[in-house]
Amino acid sequence: VFHRAVQLWMENLTLTPLRQPIVFELEGFDVPPGQGPLLFFLALFVYMVVLLGNGVVICVIMTDRSLHRPMFVMICHLVVCDLLGATAVLPSLMMHFLMGQKKISYLPAIAQGFCVHTYGVAVQTILGVMAIDRYVAVCEPLRYHSIMTSARLHSCCAVAWIVALLLIAVLFSFHMNVPLCGHLVQHVYCSNRGILNLACIPTPASNIYGLAMTWSVSTGVFVIIAFSYIRILSASFKQRRTDTRVHKKALQTCVPHLVVYVLYQIASVIIIVSLRFPSVTQNIRKFFSILFIIVPPALNPIIYGLVSKDLRSGITKLFSMRIA
């Protein structure tokens, strides 16, 4: 398998560096004849679910003043992040299925990779901020409004986005002055590694930074969430002795956040595990590689809508007003 990968890499590279305008070709899925339109409609259906579900959540939170609270503002940021990831990949995937379009020019390729990587990091940083918010809400209920002020709320959300954008900006800065000798990106979408695999020269600095960044963000967010929920569980079980309703409400507000985090991690683990099994077909491996862009954005609105009574009532109120 290793020798075959090296052979494919060598075949994909030309002898001389490419000059702008560079046009990449995505390897994409191996679509059987006649199956393109069906796959297009499946991808379109998923994208419509993502747009509709997340769009409704944004509209409800923005229009219902009773939902202008830290938890729902952070959910709104998470929804925007989900839309960013899905929109970066699914429209181009639909064009691939419907028209066989696999070519993508240099700047759109960089933009697509930047958006996908930003989504991957921002999801985690936003979930980390949400965990801190839930910790303060459950463990410091009397001081919550004085701690989580409007200014502090927006500062925390801004920090989550800025950290993600800066980390990915540094990651893509390694593309500067790197000559490319190939045009075939062996993936469904463009990514940092997929493009740099076409470099004429080794890029060890990018590899080291990418691994260090991924490990640091994943570990840091995991530590924050683990610490927050250990304290939340401890505090909620203490409150259970005095007020069962407080205990139930605390768990009700925390469960969706934890489920969303676990869902994202499961999708990420599936990608890693699929790479360890050479017997897995390329189409299945590529499908697994886009699960983290499809599954969380499609299910997150459902999870929050089902568990959060306030959000559910806001959605009902919105549709009742539209019908009336």
Backbone hydrogen bonds, N-H to C=O, Kabsch-Sander energy under -0.5 kcal/mol:
donor,donor_aa,acceptor,acceptor_aa,energy
5,A,1,V,-2.4
6,V,2,F,-2.3
7,Q,3,H,-2.4
8,L,4,R,-2.6
9,W,5,A,-2.2
10,M,6,V,-2.5
11,E,7,Q,-2.4
12,N,8,L,-1.6
13,L,9,W,-0.8
13,L,10,M,-0.6
14,T,181,C,-5.4
18,L,180,L,-3.8
24,F,22,I,-0.5
24,F,104,I,-3.0
25,E,183,H,-3.2
26,L,102,K,-3.1
27,E,185,V,-2.8
27,E,187,H,-0.6
28,G,187,H,-2.0
31,V,29,F,-1.2
35,Q,32,P,-2.1
39,L,35,Q,-2.3
40,F,36,G,-2.5
41,F,37,P,-2.3
42,L,38,L,-2.0
43,A,39,L,-2.6
44,L,40,F,-2.7
45,F,41,F,-2.5
46,V,42,L,-2.3
47,Y,43,A,-2.4
48,M,44,L,-2.6
49,V,45,F,-2.3
50,V,46,V,-2.3
51,L,47,Y,-2.9
52,L,48,M,-2.9
53,G,49,V,-2.6
54,N,50,V,-2.2
55,G,51,L,-2.2
56,V,52,L,-2.5
57,V,53,G,-1.8
58,I,54,N,-2.2
59,C,55,G,-2.5
60,V,56,V,-2.7
61,I,57,V,-2.4
62,M,58,I,-2.4
63,T,59,C,-2.3
64,D,60,V,-2.3
65,R,63,T,-0.8
67,L,64,D,-1.7
68,H,65,R,-1.6
69,R,67,L,-2.4
73,V,69,R,-2.5
74,M,70,P,-2.4
75,I,71,M,-1.7
76,C,72,F,-2.0
77,H,73,V,-1.7
78,L,74,M,-2.2
79,V,75,I,-2.4
80,V,76,C,-2.1
81,C,77,H,-2.0
82,D,78,L,-2.2
83,L,79,V,-2.3
84,L,80,V,-1.9
85,G,81,C,-2.1
86,A,82,D,-2.4
87,T,83,L,-2.4
88,A,84,L,-1.5
89,V,85,G,-0.8
89,V,86,A,-0.7
90,L,86,A,-2.5
93,L,89,V,-2.0
94,M,90,L,-2.4
95,M,91,P,-1.9
96,H,92,S,-1.7
97,F,93,L,-2.0
98,L,94,M,-2.6
99,M,95,M,-2.4
100,G,95,M,-0.5
100,G,96,H,-1.0
101,Q,95,M,-1.5
102,K,100,G,-0.6
104,I,24,F,-2.4
106,Y,22,I,-1.7
109,A,105,S,-1.9
110,I,106,Y,-2.4
111,A,107,L,-2.6
112,Q,108,P,-2.6
113,G,109,A,-2.4
114,F,110,I,-2.7
115,C,111,A,-2.4
116,V,112,Q,-2.4
117,H,113,G,-2.4
118,T,114,F,-2.4
119,Y,115,C,-2.5
120,G,116,V,-2.1
121,V,117,H,-1.9
122,A,118,T,-3.3
123,V,119,Y,-2.3
124,Q,120,G,-0.7
125,T,121,V,-2.3
126,I,122,A,-2.8
127,L,123,V,-2.1
128,G,124,Q,-2.1
129,V,125,T,-2.1
130,M,126,I,-2.4
131,A,127,L,-1.9
132,I,128,G,-1.7
133,D,129,V,-2.2
134,R,130,M,-2.4
135,Y,131,A,-2.2
136,V,132,I,-2.3
137,A,133,D,-2.4
138,V,134,R,-2.1
139,C,135,Y,-2.7
140,E,136,V,-2.0
143,R,140,E,-0.5
144,Y,140,E,-0.7
147,I,143,R,-2.1
148,M,144,Y,-3.4
149,T,147,I,-1.5
153,L,149,T,-2.7
154,H,150,S,-2.3
155,S,151,A,-1.9
156,C,152,R,-2.4
157,C,153,L,-2.2
158,A,154,H,-2.3
159,V,155,S,-2.5
160,A,156,C,-2.1
161,W,157,C,-1.9
162,I,158,A,-3.0
163,V,159,V,-2.8
164,A,160,A,-1.5
165,L,161,W,-2.9
166,L,162,I,-2.8
167,L,163,V,-2.4
168,I,164,A,-2.1
169,A,165,L,-2.3
170,V,166,L,-2.4
171,L,167,L,-1.8
172,F,168,I,-2.5
173,S,169,A,-1.0
174,F,170,V,-0.6
174,F,171,L,-0.9
175,H,172,F,-1.5
176,M,173,S,-1.4
178,V,175,H,-1.7
181,C,198,L,-3.2
182,G,198,L,-0.5
183,H,12,N,-0.7
185,V,25,E,-2.1
185,V,183,H,-0.8
186,Q,184,L,-0.7
187,H,185,V,-2.4
195,I,191,S,-2.1
196,L,192,N,-2.3
197,N,193,R,-1.6
198,L,195,I,-1.8
199,A,196,L,-1.7
200,C,179,P,-2.6
207,N,203,T,-1.7
208,I,204,P,-2.7
209,Y,205,A,-2.6
210,G,206,S,-2.7
211,L,207,N,-2.3
212,A,208,I,-2.6
213,M,209,Y,-3.0
214,T,210,G,-2.4
215,W,211,L,-2.6
216,S,212,A,-2.5
217,V,213,M,-2.7
218,S,214,T,-2.3
219,T,215,W,-2.5
220,G,216,S,-2.7
221,V,217,V,-2.6
222,F,218,S,-2.1
223,V,219,T,-2.5
224,I,220,G,-2.2
225,I,221,V,-2.7
226,A,222,F,-3.0
227,F,223,V,-2.7
228,S,224,I,-2.4
229,Y,225,I,-2.5
230,I,226,A,-2.1
231,R,227,F,-2.0
232,I,228,S,-2.5
233,L,229,Y,-2.6
234,S,230,I,-1.9
235,A,231,R,-2.6
236,S,232,I,-2.9
237,F,233,L,-2.0
238,K,234,S,-1.3
239,Q,235,A,-2.2
240,R,236,S,-1.3
241,R,237,F,-0.6
241,R,238,K,-0.8
242,T,239,Q,-0.9
243,D,239,Q,-3.4
247,H,243,D,-1.6
248,K,244,T,-2.4
249,K,245,R,-2.6
250,A,246,V,-2.3
251,L,247,H,-2.0
252,Q,248,K,-2.2
253,T,249,K,-1.9
254,C,250,A,-1.2
255,V,251,L,-2.4
258,L,254,C,-2.1
259,V,255,V,-2.7
260,V,256,P,-2.5
261,Y,257,H,-2.0
262,V,258,L,-2.5
263,L,259,V,-2.6
264,Y,260,V,-2.1
265,Q,261,Y,-2.2
266,I,262,V,-2.6
267,A,263,L,-2.1
268,S,264,Y,-2.0
269,V,265,Q,-2.6
270,I,266,I,-2.3
271,I,267,A,-1.3
272,I,268,S,-1.8
273,V,269,V,-3.0
274,S,270,I,-2.4
275,L,271,I,-1.2
276,R,273,V,-1.5
277,F,274,S,-1.1
280,V,277,F,-1.6
285,R,281,T,-2.5
286,K,282,Q,-2.7
287,F,283,N,-2.2
288,F,284,I,-2.6
289,S,285,R,-1.6
290,I,286,K,-0.7
290,I,287,F,-1.1
291,L,288,F,-1.2
293,I,290,I,-0.9
294,I,290,I,-1.2
294,I,291,L,-0.5
295,V,291,L,-2.8
298,A,294,I,-1.6
299,L,295,V,-2.4
300,N,296,P,-2.7
303,I,299,L,-2.7
304,Y,300,N,-2.5
305,G,301,P,-2.4
306,L,302,I,-2.5
307,V,303,I,-2.1
308,S,304,Y,-2.3
309,K,307,V,-0.8
312,R,308,S,-2.2
313,S,309,K,-2.4
314,G,310,D,-1.9
315,I,311,L,-2.3
316,T,312,R,-2.2
317,K,313,S,-2.5
318,L,314,G,-2.3
319,F,315,I,-2.3
320,S,316,T,-2.1
321,M,317,K,-2.1
322,R,318,L,-1.9
323,I,319,F,-2.3
324,A,320,S,-2.3
